Amino acid sequence: MNKNIYIQSAAQISIQSPLCDDWFEQPTWHTEPQVRAVEPNFRDFLEAGELRRIGRIQKRALVTALKALSQSDLSMPDAIITSTGLGCVENTEKFLSAMVREGEEYLQPTHFMQSTHNTISSQIAVKLGCHGYNNTHVNDGVTFESALLDAVMNFELGRFSSALITANDELTPAYFELLGQIGYWKRGPHMQQTLLEAQSDGAFAGEVSAAFVLENTPKPHTLCALRAVEVLHAPKEQQLQRSIERILTDNNLRQSDISAVMIGKSGDCSNDAVYNHLCPKLFGQTPLAWYKHIFGESYTASGLGMYAAVVCLNRGCIPAHLSLSGKAIEWPQNILMYNHFKNREHSLVLLSLC
């Protein structure tokens, strides 16, 4: 990256307490195989007509976006970039179920119009009255990183000076069951704290709504700097090593300057085997942290991973329940995020205190 980009604010709705950082000191632990997101009182943010008209995922996306914007003192971003792996699944199910039930008669067009992936980004733009750059990314497990990369490239080209970046995914009971049939989730109750001890296939499911305000200049309330984003397709170990070295060199850092590496371990044996193999080779003795036992797995879970890293940098600590060693990491200065999806798509994101 030729320019630093600054994260001014971050907000989340997830399986933890919404729109706050209570999980940092006292996370909520679940044992159910599926947990829906804990939602705030939407009436505090949205009008009655909107509450009746739009679906659950749009409500979450709107509220996290509004919360992040209010925290940043930015009323109108130059761009809105959304990432979602599944889009508006609930509205899609409602529309398709009505087609079957009503014999393709008496269909409600609202459910159809709100079933597409780019509905989320469009809904935010309509709410804000934003006529700027608007884009939606759908790219499997690196969907959120693709949205970040989109923002970075446009910042560097000088096309805008501020952007609202969001990550949104919902998981209905029907879709949870469908993905469970192909081994995506752990079966039966599992304690989140002991996911790595289970030594079994499948992850712990979660839902995502995260929003970040990015700008090209720092402010007094700036949380941290976004210093690098890189997405690699089916890289060899040497390619990953070179990418990490290049990121460090470009930012005048050494390996020892990285306070922690935030990785996407989820408790799924096949997913975690990649981290177990590569992390000692790529990062040596650098402490490792994780987040999916707190927020669950989804296509855009890395959005909540970045949210967790931002909060840790801002609060001056990576708490023990995020550290894979079980020991808190005090005063982190630089956190490198490393995620992969099926060992096919890999991503690196560097965050630093300003």
C-alpha positions as YAML, in Angstrom:
chain: A
units: angstrom
residues:
- id: 1
  name: MET
  ca: [0.00, 0.00, 0.00]
- id: 2
  name: ASN
  ca: [1.24, 3.45, -0.92]
- id: 3
  name: LYS
  ca: [-0.97, 5.22, 1.60]
- id: 4
  name: ASN
  ca: [-2.07, 4.52, 5.13]
- id: 5
  name: ILE
  ca: [-5.79, 4.14, 5.57]
- id: 6
  name: TYR
  ca: [-7.30, 4.84, 8.97]
- id: 7
  name: ILE
  ca: [-10.10, 2.95, 10.67]
- id: 8
  name: GLN
  ca: [-12.16, 5.56, 12.45]
- id: 9
  name: SER
  ca: [-14.87, 3.34, 13.94]
- id: 10
  name: ALA
  ca: [-16.19, -0.21, 14.07]
- id: 11
  name: ALA
  ca: [-19.52, -1.75, 15.09]
- id: 12
  name: GLN
  ca: [-20.87, -5.29, 15.27]
- id: 13
  name: ILE
  ca: [-23.99, -7.39, 15.68]
- id: 14
  name: SER
  ca: [-23.13, -11.03, 16.26]
- id: 15
  name: ILE
  ca: [-23.74, -13.90, 18.68]
- id: 16
  name: GLN
  ca: [-22.14, -11.67, 21.33]
- id: 17
  name: SER
  ca: [-23.86, -8.64, 22.91]
- id: 18
  name: PRO
  ca: [-24.61, -6.24, 20.04]
- id: 19
  name: LEU
  ca: [-23.15, -2.79, 19.42]
- id: 20
  name: CYS
  ca: [-20.71, -3.03, 22.33]
- id: 21
  name: ASP
  ca: [-17.46, -4.68, 23.37]
- id: 22
  name: ASP
  ca: [-18.69, -6.73, 26.34]
- id: 23
  name: TRP
  ca: [-17.12, -9.82, 24.75]
- id: 24
  name: PHE
  ca: [-13.68, -8.29, 25.36]
- id: 25
  name: GLU
  ca: [-13.90, -8.77, 29.12]
- id: 26
  name: GLN
  ca: [-16.70, -11.29, 29.50]
- id: 27
  name: PRO
  ca: [-17.77, -13.14, 26.34]
- id: 28
  name: THR
  ca: [-21.03, -15.06, 26.14]
- id: 29
  name: TRP
  ca: [-20.35, -18.78, 25.74]
- id: 30
  name: HIS
  ca: [-22.82, -20.99, 23.89]
- id: 31
  name: THR
  ca: [-23.24, -24.76, 23.69]
- id: 32
  name: GLU
  ca: [-25.98, -24.97, 21.03]
- id: 33
  name: PRO
  ca: [-24.89, -26.09, 17.56]
- id: 34
  name: GLN
  ca: [-26.42, -22.95, 16.05]
- id: 35
  name: VAL
  ca: [-26.87, -19.53, 17.63]
- id: 36
  name: ARG
  ca: [-28.62, -16.64, 15.88]
- id: 37
  name: ALA
  ca: [-27.23, -13.14, 16.32]
- id: 38
  name: VAL
  ca: [-28.23, -11.19, 19.41]
- id: 39
  name: GLU
  ca: [-30.11, -8.19, 18.07]
- id: 40
  name: PRO
  ca: [-30.47, -4.72, 19.58]
- id: 41
  name: ASN
  ca: [-33.75, -2.85, 19.76]
- id: 42
  name: PHE
  ca: [-34.06, -1.86, 16.11]
- id: 43
  name: ARG
  ca: [-36.73, 0.72, 17.01]
- id: 44
  name: ASP
  ca: [-33.97, 2.87, 18.46]
- id: 45
  name: PHE
  ca: [-32.47, 3.25, 14.98]
- id: 46
  name: LEU
  ca: [-35.11, 2.56, 12.33]
- id: 47
  name: GLU
  ca: [-38.58, 3.85, 11.60]
- id: 48
  name: ALA
  ca: [-41.64, 1.64, 11.95]
- id: 49
  name: GLY
  ca: [-42.14, 1.44, 8.19]
- id: 50
  name: GLU
  ca: [-38.61, 0.22, 7.65]
- id: 51
  name: LEU
  ca: [-38.97, -2.40, 10.36]
- id: 52
  name: ARG
  ca: [-42.01, -3.85, 8.62]
- id: 53
  name: ARG
  ca: [-40.59, -3.64, 5.12]
- id: 54
  name: ILE
  ca: [-37.04, -4.96, 5.31]
- id: 55
  name: GLY
  ca: [-35.57, -8.30, 6.32]
- id: 56
  name: ARG
  ca: [-33.51, -9.22, 9.33]
- id: 57
  name: ILE
  ca: [-30.09, -9.02, 7.67]
- id: 58
  name: GLN
  ca: [-30.88, -5.57, 6.23]
- id: 59
  name: LYS
  ca: [-31.89, -4.32, 9.66]
- id: 60
  name: ARG
  ca: [-28.60, -5.52, 11.13]
- id: 61
  name: ALA
  ca: [-26.59, -4.03, 8.27]
- id: 62
  name: LEU
  ca: [-28.34, -0.67, 8.55]
- id: 63
  name: VAL
  ca: [-27.91, -0.46, 12.31]
- id: 64
  name: THR
  ca: [-24.21, -1.39, 12.33]
- id: 65
  name: ALA
  ca: [-23.59, 1.07, 9.48]
- id: 66
  name: LEU
  ca: [-25.42, 3.87, 11.29]
- id: 67
  name: LYS
  ca: [-23.59, 3.08, 14.53]
- id: 68
  name: ALA
  ca: [-20.17, 3.12, 12.86]
- id: 69
  name: LEU
  ca: [-20.93, 6.39, 11.07]
- id: 70
  name: SER
  ca: [-22.14, 8.07, 14.26]
- id: 71
  name: GLN
  ca: [-18.98, 7.00, 16.09]
- id: 72
  name: SER
  ca: [-16.79, 8.43, 13.32]
- id: 73
  name: ASP
  ca: [-18.62, 11.76, 13.02]
- id: 74
  name: LEU
  ca: [-18.92, 11.10, 9.27]
- id: 75
  name: SER
  ca: [-22.41, 11.70, 7.94]
- id: 76
  name: MET
  ca: [-21.85, 10.74, 4.29]
- id: 77
  name: PRO
  ca: [-19.15, 8.34, 3.05]
- id: 78
  name: ASP
  ca: [-17.78, 8.64, -0.46]
- id: 79
  name: ALA
  ca: [-18.30, 4.90, -0.97]
- id: 80
  name: ILE
  ca: [-20.25, 1.95, 0.42]
- id: 81
  name: ILE
  ca: [-18.64, -1.46, -0.07]
- id: 82
  name: THR
  ca: [-20.41, -4.55, 1.24]
- id: 83
  name: SER
  ca: [-19.28, -8.15, 1.57]
- id: 84
  name: THR
  ca: [-21.62, -11.10, 1.98]
- id: 85
  name: GLY
  ca: [-21.24, -14.80, 1.32]
- id: 86
  name: LEU
  ca: [-24.90, -15.85, 1.37]
- id: 87
  name: GLY
  ca: [-26.76, -12.58, 0.90]
- id: 88
  name: CYS
  ca: [-30.38, -12.30, 2.02]
- id: 89
  name: VAL
  ca: [-31.08, -16.00, 2.58]
- id: 90
  name: GLU
  ca: [-34.20, -15.49, 4.70]
- id: 91
  name: ASN
  ca: [-35.98, -13.41, 2.04]
- id: 92
  name: THR
  ca: [-34.90, -15.88, -0.65]
- id: 93
  name: GLU
  ca: [-36.44, -18.72, 1.35]
- id: 94
  name: LYS
  ca: [-39.67, -16.77, 1.86]
- id: 95
  name: PHE
  ca: [-40.01, -16.04, -1.84]
- id: 96
  name: LEU
  ca: [-39.26, -19.59, -2.97]
- id: 97
  name: SER
  ca: [-41.52, -21.10, -0.30]
- id: 98
  name: ALA
  ca: [-44.37, -18.85, -1.45]
- id: 99
  name: MET
  ca: [-43.83, -19.95, -5.04]
- id: 100
  name: VAL
  ca: [-44.26, -23.58, -4.03]
- id: 101
  name: ARG
  ca: [-47.08, -22.99, -1.57]
- id: 102
  name: GLU
  ca: [-49.15, -20.62, -3.76]
- id: 103
  name: GLY
  ca: [-48.45, -22.31, -7.07]
- id: 104
  name: GLU
  ca: [-46.55, -19.24, -8.33]
- id: 105
  name: GLU
  ca: [-49.58, -17.01, -7.66]
- id: 106
  name: TYR
  ca: [-50.09, -14.18, -5.13]
- id: 107
  name: LEU
  ca: [-46.34, -13.67, -4.74]
- id: 108
  name: GLN
  ca: [-45.00, -10.74, -2.74]
- id: 109
  name: PRO
  ca: [-42.51, -8.79, -4.89]
- id: 110
  name: THR
  ca: [-40.83, -7.34, -1.77]
- id: 111
  name: HIS
  ca: [-39.30, -10.68, -0.86]
- id: 112
  name: PHE
  ca: [-37.98, -11.07, -4.40]
- id: 113
  name: MET
  ca: [-36.53, -7.57, -4.55]
- id: 114
  name: GLN
  ca: [-34.83, -8.03, -1.19]
- id: 115
  name: SER
  ca: [-33.40, -11.47, -1.93]
- id: 116
  name: THR
  ca: [-30.38, -10.41, -4.00]
- id: 117
  name: HIS
  ca: [-26.88, -10.05, -2.56]
- id: 118
  name: ASN
  ca: [-26.51, -6.34, -3.44]
- id: 119
  name: THR
  ca: [-29.75, -5.45, -1.64]
- id: 120
  name: ILE
  ca: [-27.78, -4.84, 1.55]
- id: 121
  name: SER
  ca: [-25.44, -2.24, 0.10]
- id: 122
  name: SER
  ca: [-28.28, -0.58, -1.80]
- id: 123
  name: GLN
  ca: [-30.43, -0.39, 1.33]
- id: 124
  name: ILE
  ca: [-27.67, 1.41, 3.22]
- id: 125
  name: ALA
  ca: [-27.21, 3.85, 0.33]
- id: 126
  name: VAL
  ca: [-30.95, 4.61, 0.19]
- id: 127
  name: LYS
  ca: [-31.05, 5.16, 3.96]
- id: 128
  name: LEU
  ca: [-28.10, 7.57, 3.84]
- id: 129
  name: GLY
  ca: [-28.98, 9.19, 0.53]
- id: 130
  name: CYS
  ca: [-25.52, 8.25, -0.72]
- id: 131
  name: HIS
  ca: [-25.05, 8.45, -4.51]
- id: 132
  name: GLY
  ca: [-21.35, 7.54, -4.50]
- id: 133
  name: TYR
  ca: [-19.47, 4.35, -5.30]
- id: 134
  name: ASN
  ca: [-21.49, 1.28, -4.29]
- id: 135
  name: ASN
  ca: [-20.25, -2.28, -4.65]
- id: 136
  name: THR
  ca: [-20.94, -5.76, -3.23]
- id: 137
  name: HIS
  ca: [-18.38, -8.59, -3.05]
- id: 138
  name: VAL
  ca: [-19.22, -12.30, -2.94]
- id: 139
  name: ASN
  ca: [-16.05, -14.39, -2.92]
- id: 140
  name: ASP
  ca: [-16.39, -17.39, -0.60]
- id: 141
  name: GLY
  ca: [-14.22, -17.18, 2.53]
- id: 142
  name: VAL
  ca: [-12.24, -14.10, 1.42]
- id: 143
  name: THR
  ca: [-15.32, -12.02, 0.65]
- id: 144
  name: PHE
  ca: [-14.58, -9.45, 3.35]
- id: 145
  name: GLU
  ca: [-10.91, -9.17, 2.36]
- id: 146
  name: SER
  ca: [-12.00, -8.62, -1.25]
- id: 147
  name: ALA
  ca: [-14.12, -5.68, -0.12]
- id: 148
  name: LEU
  ca: [-11.17, -4.28, 1.84]
- id: 149
  name: LEU
  ca: [-8.92, -4.68, -1.21]
- id: 150
  name: ASP
  ca: [-11.49, -2.85, -3.34]
- id: 151
  name: ALA
  ca: [-11.41, 0.05, -0.88]
- id: 152
  name: VAL
  ca: [-7.61, 0.12, -0.69]
- id: 153
  name: MET
  ca: [-7.20, 0.28, -4.47]
- id: 154
  name: ASN
  ca: [-9.69, 3.11, -4.80]
- id: 155
  name: PHE
  ca: [-8.08, 5.04, -1.93]
- id: 156
  name: GLU
  ca: [-4.70, 4.72, -3.65]
- id: 157
  name: LEU
  ca: [-6.18, 5.90, -6.95]
- id: 158
  name: GLY
  ca: [-7.61, 8.96, -5.17]
- id: 159
  name: ARG
  ca: [-11.18, 8.12, -6.14]
- id: 160
  name: PHE
  ca: [-12.50, 8.70, -2.64]
- id: 161
  name: SER
  ca: [-11.31, 9.78, 0.78]
- id: 162
  name: SER
  ca: [-13.79, 7.88, 2.96]
- id: 163
  name: ALA
  ca: [-15.60, 4.57, 2.75]
- id: 164
  name: LEU
  ca: [-18.07, 2.48, 4.72]
- id: 165
  name: ILE
  ca: [-17.08, -1.19, 4.62]
- id: 166
  name: THR
  ca: [-19.51, -3.84, 5.88]
- id: 167
  name: ALA
  ca: [-19.65, -7.61, 6.30]
- id: 168
  name: ASN
  ca: [-23.05, -9.30, 6.59]
- id: 169
  name: ASP
  ca: [-24.20, -12.91, 6.68]
- id: 170
  name: GLU
  ca: [-27.22, -14.64, 8.18]
- id: 171
  name: LEU
  ca: [-27.84, -18.34, 8.66]
- id: 172
  name: THR
  ca: [-31.42, -19.57, 8.76]
- id: 173
  name: PRO
  ca: [-32.28, -22.90, 10.42]
- id: 174
  name: ALA
  ca: [-32.98, -24.45, 7.00]
- id: 175
  name: TYR
  ca: [-29.65, -23.36, 5.56]
- id: 176
  name: PHE
  ca: [-27.87, -24.43, 8.72]
- id: 177
  name: GLU
  ca: [-29.32, -27.91, 8.29]
- id: 178
  name: LEU
  ca: [-28.40, -27.96, 4.60]
- id: 179
  name: LEU
  ca: [-24.76, -27.04, 5.24]
- id: 180
  name: GLY
  ca: [-24.69, -29.44, 8.18]
- id: 181
  name: GLN
  ca: [-25.46, -32.31, 5.84]
- id: 182
  name: ILE
  ca: [-22.14, -31.74, 4.06]
- id: 183
  name: GLY
  ca: [-20.16, -31.46, 7.29]
- id: 184
  name: TYR
  ca: [-19.86, -27.70, 7.78]
- id: 185
  name: TRP
  ca: [-20.92, -27.71, 11.43]
- id: 186
  name: LYS
  ca: [-20.25, -29.71, 14.54]
- id: 187
  name: ARG
  ca: [-23.15, -31.88, 15.62]
- id: 188
  name: GLY
  ca: [-24.59, -31.76, 19.11]
- id: 189
  name: PRO
  ca: [-23.58, -29.38, 21.93]
- id: 190
  name: HIS
  ca: [-20.01, -28.10, 22.02]
- id: 191
  name: MET
  ca: [-18.41, -25.62, 24.39]
- id: 192
  name: GLN
  ca: [-16.90, -22.75, 22.45]
- id: 193
  name: GLN
  ca: [-13.92, -22.57, 24.83]
- id: 194
  name: THR
  ca: [-12.92, -26.16, 24.02]
- id: 195
  name: LEU
  ca: [-13.48, -26.23, 20.25]
- id: 196
  name: LEU
  ca: [-9.81, -27.00, 19.59]
- id: 197
  name: GLU
  ca: [-9.91, -29.95, 21.96]
- id: 198
  name: ALA
  ca: [-12.82, -31.60, 20.13]
- id: 199
  name: GLN
  ca: [-10.55, -32.88, 17.33]
- id: 200
  name: SER
  ca: [-13.52, -33.32, 14.99]
- id: 201
  name: ASP
  ca: [-14.83, -32.05, 11.70]
- id: 202
  name: GLY
  ca: [-17.14, -29.07, 11.48]
- id: 203
  name: ALA
  ca: [-17.13, -25.60, 13.00]
- id: 204
  name: PHE
  ca: [-19.35, -23.58, 15.33]
- id: 205
  name: ALA
  ca: [-21.87, -21.54, 13.32]
- id: 206
  name: GLY
  ca: [-22.38, -17.81, 13.76]
- id: 207
  name: GLU
  ca: [-23.91, -14.77, 12.08]
- id: 208
  name: VAL
  ca: [-22.16, -11.56, 11.08]
- id: 209
  name: SER
  ca: [-22.89, -7.89, 10.78]
- id: 210
  name: ALA
  ca: [-19.85, -5.64, 11.04]
- id: 211
  name: ALA
  ca: [-19.22, -2.12, 9.78]
- id: 212
  name: PHE
  ca: [-16.10, 0.02, 9.55]
- id: 213
  name: VAL
  ca: [-15.52, 3.63, 8.55]
- id: 214
  name: LEU
  ca: [-12.25, 4.16, 6.69]
- id: 215
  name: GLU
  ca: [-10.68, 7.51, 5.84]
- id: 216
  name: ASN
  ca: [-7.39, 8.67, 4.33]
- id: 217
  name: THR
  ca: [-6.48, 11.02, 7.18]
- id: 218
  name: PRO
  ca: [-6.12, 10.33, 10.93]
- id: 219
  name: LYS
  ca: [-8.35, 11.98, 13.50]
- id: 220
  name: PRO
  ca: [-8.20, 12.25, 17.31]
- id: 221
  name: HIS
  ca: [-10.60, 9.30, 17.66]
- id: 222
  name: THR
  ca: [-8.89, 7.08, 15.04]
- id: 223
  name: LEU
  ca: [-8.78, 3.46, 16.22]
- id: 224
  name: CYS
  ca: [-5.88, 2.16, 14.14]
- id: 225
  name: ALA
  ca: [-4.31, 2.14, 10.68]
- id: 226
  name: LEU
  ca: [-4.96, -0.38, 7.92]
- id: 227
  name: ARG
  ca: [-1.50, -0.83, 6.43]
- id: 228
  name: ALA
  ca: [-1.77, -3.80, 4.08]
- id: 229
  name: VAL
  ca: [-4.32, -6.10, 2.45]
- id: 230
  name: GLU
  ca: [-3.37, -9.03, 0.24]
- id: 231
  name: VAL
  ca: [-5.41, -11.90, -1.19]
- id: 232
  name: LEU
  ca: [-3.67, -14.90, -2.74]
- id: 233
  name: HIS
  ca: [-5.12, -17.79, -4.75]
- id: 234
  name: ALA
  ca: [-3.71, -21.25, -4.03]
- id: 235
  name: PRO
  ca: [-0.29, -19.92, -2.96]
- id: 236
  name: LYS
  ca: [2.72, -22.10, -2.26]
- id: 237
  name: GLU
  ca: [4.38, -21.76, 1.12]
- id: 238
  name: GLN
  ca: [7.19, -19.73, -0.46]
- id: 239
  name: GLN
  ca: [4.68, -17.30, -1.97]
- id: 240
  name: LEU
  ca: [3.07, -16.74, 1.40]
- id: 241
  name: GLN
  ca: [6.48, -16.17, 2.96]
- id: 242
  name: ARG
  ca: [7.42, -13.63, 0.29]
- id: 243
  name: SER
  ca: [4.11, -11.81, 0.71]
- id: 244
  name: ILE
  ca: [4.61, -11.53, 4.46]
- id: 245
  name: GLU
  ca: [8.19, -10.30, 4.00]
- id: 246
  name: ARG
  ca: [7.05, -7.73, 1.43]
- id: 247
  name: ILE
  ca: [4.30, -6.44, 3.72]
- id: 248
  name: LEU
  ca: [6.77, -6.06, 6.58]
- id: 249
  name: THR
  ca: [9.40, -4.38, 4.38]
- id: 250
  name: ASP
  ca: [6.90, -1.95, 2.85]
- id: 251
  name: ASN
  ca: [5.87, -0.86, 6.35]
- id: 252
  name: ASN
  ca: [9.39, -0.74, 7.82]
- id: 253
  name: LEU
  ca: [8.66, -3.60, 10.20]
- id: 254
  name: ARG
  ca: [10.47, -6.72, 11.28]
- id: 255
  name: GLN
  ca: [8.93, -10.04, 12.24]
- id: 256
  name: SER
  ca: [9.56, -9.20, 15.90]
- id: 257
  name: ASP
  ca: [7.44, -6.05, 15.52]
- id: 258
  name: ILE
  ca: [4.30, -8.13, 14.99]
- id: 259
  name: SER
  ca: [2.62, -8.39, 18.39]
- id: 260
  name: ALA
  ca: [0.30, -11.22, 17.34]
- id: 261
  name: VAL
  ca: [-1.09, -13.04, 14.33]
- id: 262
  name: MET
  ca: [-4.89, -13.33, 14.35]
- id: 263
  name: ILE
  ca: [-5.78, -16.57, 12.55]
- id: 264
  name: GLY
  ca: [-9.01, -18.20, 11.43]
- id: 265
  name: LYS
  ca: [-8.92, -21.41, 13.45]
- id: 266
  name: SER
  ca: [-12.45, -22.71, 13.91]
- id: 267
  name: GLY
  ca: [-12.21, -26.12, 15.56]
- id: 268
  name: ASP
  ca: [-12.71, -27.89, 12.22]
- id: 269
  name: CYS
  ca: [-9.87, -30.39, 11.80]
- id: 270
  name: SER
  ca: [-9.34, -29.92, 8.06]
- id: 271
  name: ASN
  ca: [-9.45, -26.12, 8.34]
- id: 272
  name: ASP
  ca: [-7.14, -25.97, 11.35]
- id: 273
  name: ALA
  ca: [-4.61, -28.43, 9.90]
- id: 274
  name: VAL
  ca: [-3.52, -25.72, 7.45]
- id: 275
  name: TYR
  ca: [-2.78, -23.30, 10.28]
- id: 276
  name: ASN
  ca: [-1.04, -26.00, 12.32]
- id: 277
  name: HIS
  ca: [1.24, -26.73, 9.38]
- id: 278
  name: LEU
  ca: [1.96, -23.20, 8.12]
- id: 279
  name: CYS
  ca: [1.93, -20.91, 11.16]
- id: 280
  name: PRO
  ca: [5.15, -22.25, 12.80]
- id: 281
  name: LYS
  ca: [6.94, -21.89, 9.46]
- id: 282
  name: LEU
  ca: [5.55, -18.48, 8.53]
- id: 283
  name: PHE
  ca: [5.45, -16.75, 11.90]
- id: 284
  name: GLY
  ca: [7.95, -18.58, 14.10]
- id: 285
  name: GLN
  ca: [7.46, -17.72, 17.76]
- id: 286
  name: THR
  ca: [5.05, -14.84, 17.14]
- id: 287
  name: PRO
  ca: [2.02, -15.24, 19.47]
- id: 288
  name: LEU
  ca: [-1.19, -16.48, 17.83]
- id: 289
  name: ALA
  ca: [-4.75, -15.36, 18.55]
- id: 290
  name: TRP
  ca: [-8.14, -16.47, 17.25]
- id: 291
  name: TYR
  ca: [-11.74, -15.27, 17.21]
- id: 292
  name: LYS
  ca: [-14.10, -17.85, 15.69]
- id: 293
  name: HIS
  ca: [-14.75, -19.52, 19.06]
- id: 294
  name: ILE
  ca: [-16.15, -16.15, 20.16]
- id: 295
  name: PHE
  ca: [-18.09, -15.14, 17.03]
- id: 296
  name: GLY
  ca: [-18.60, -18.38, 15.12]
- id: 297
  name: GLU
  ca: [-17.86, -19.40, 11.55]
- id: 298
  name: SER
  ca: [-19.39, -17.85, 8.43]
- id: 299
  name: TYR
  ca: [-18.29, -16.69, 5.00]
- id: 300
  name: THR
  ca: [-17.55, -13.20, 6.32]
- id: 301
  name: ALA
  ca: [-16.33, -14.19, 9.80]
- id: 302
  name: SER
  ca: [-13.02, -12.42, 9.07]
- id: 303
  name: GLY
  ca: [-14.97, -9.15, 9.28]
- id: 304
  name: LEU
  ca: [-15.54, -9.89, 12.96]
- id: 305
  name: GLY
  ca: [-11.91, -11.01, 13.16]
- id: 306
  name: MET
  ca: [-10.78, -7.57, 12.04]
- id: 307
  name: TYR
  ca: [-13.27, -5.99, 14.40]
- id: 308
  name: ALA
  ca: [-11.74, -7.98, 17.28]
- id: 309
  name: ALA
  ca: [-8.21, -6.99, 16.24]
- id: 310
  name: VAL
  ca: [-9.19, -3.30, 16.03]
- id: 311
  name: VAL
  ca: [-10.70, -3.41, 19.52]
- id: 312
  name: CYS
  ca: [-7.61, -5.17, 20.93]
- id: 313
  name: LEU
  ca: [-5.28, -2.55, 19.47]
- id: 314
  name: ASN
  ca: [-7.45, 0.28, 20.74]
- id: 315
  name: ARG
  ca: [-7.73, -1.19, 24.24]
- id: 316
  name: GLY
  ca: [-4.05, -2.09, 24.50]
- id: 317
  name: CYS
  ca: [-4.52, -5.80, 25.14]
- id: 318
  name: ILE
  ca: [-5.36, -9.10, 23.48]
- id: 319
  name: PRO
  ca: [-7.30, -10.86, 26.25]
- id: 320
  name: ALA
  ca: [-6.44, -14.38, 27.36]
- id: 321
  name: HIS
  ca: [-9.60, -15.88, 25.83]
- id: 322
  name: LEU
  ca: [-8.44, -14.73, 22.37]
- id: 323
  name: SER
  ca: [-4.84, -15.86, 22.80]
- id: 324
  name: LEU
  ca: [-4.09, -19.42, 21.73]
- id: 325
  name: SER
  ca: [-1.50, -19.65, 24.50]
- id: 326
  name: GLY
  ca: [-4.12, -18.70, 27.09]
- id: 327
  name: LYS
  ca: [-2.04, -15.70, 28.19]
- id: 328
  name: ALA
  ca: [-3.04, -12.08, 27.56]
- id: 329
  name: ILE
  ca: [-0.83, -10.09, 25.18]
- id: 330
  name: GLU
  ca: [-0.26, -6.61, 26.55]
- id: 331
  name: TRP
  ca: [0.11, -3.43, 24.47]
- id: 332
  name: PRO
  ca: [-0.05, -4.88, 20.95]
- id: 333
  name: GLN
  ca: [1.27, -2.46, 18.34]
- id: 334
  name: ASN
  ca: [0.84, -4.47, 15.13]
- id: 335
  name: ILE
  ca: [-1.60, -7.32, 14.47]
- id: 336
  name: LEU
  ca: [-1.34, -9.38, 11.31]
- id: 337
  name: MET
  ca: [-4.50, -11.24, 10.29]
- id: 338
  name: TYR
  ca: [-4.04, -14.48, 8.37]
- id: 339
  name: ASN
  ca: [-7.00, -16.47, 7.05]
- id: 340
  name: HIS
  ca: [-7.58, -19.14, 4.47]
- id: 341
  name: PHE
  ca: [-10.63, -20.73, 2.87]
- id: 342
  name: LYS
  ca: [-10.29, -24.44, 2.07]
- id: 343
  name: ASN
  ca: [-6.55, -23.87, 1.62]
- id: 344
  name: ARG
  ca: [-7.44, -22.26, -1.70]
- id: 345
  name: GLU
  ca: [-7.87, -18.57, -0.94]
- id: 346
  name: HIS
  ca: [-5.48, -17.00, 1.57]
- id: 347
  name: SER
  ca: [-5.48, -13.45, 2.93]
- id: 348
  name: LEU
  ca: [-3.18, -11.18, 4.91]
- id: 349
  name: VAL
  ca: [-4.30, -7.94, 6.61]
- id: 350
  name: LEU
  ca: [-1.96, -5.73, 8.67]
- id: 351
  name: LEU
  ca: [-3.34, -3.39, 11.35]
- id: 352
  name: SER
  ca: [-1.22, -1.00, 13.42]
- id: 353
  name: LEU
  ca: [-1.64, 1.58, 16.13]
- id: 354
  name: CYS
  ca: [-1.26, 5.10, 14.78]
...
